[in-house]
Amino acid sequence: MLTTYRLKDGDKIIATSPVDFLHQLRTGSRFDSEGTDEEYMVHFAHRL
């Protein structure tokens, strides 16, 4: 099942699962696209 997530900046991500959503969010990130998805979430939490 595909889910469409609409981001605040107007972009959207179509993902098969929350894990897929996170992976796509990280790979498209302008701040932290390198590293693992787990590292991305830690860095994201620190930025917030």
Sequence and secondary structure as in RCSB ss.txt:
>XXXX:A:sequence
MLTTYRLKDGDKIIATSPVDFLHQLRTGSRFDSEGTDEEYMVHFAHRL
>XXXX:A:secstr
  EEEE TTS EEEESSHHHHHHHHHHT SS  SS HHHHHHHHHHH 
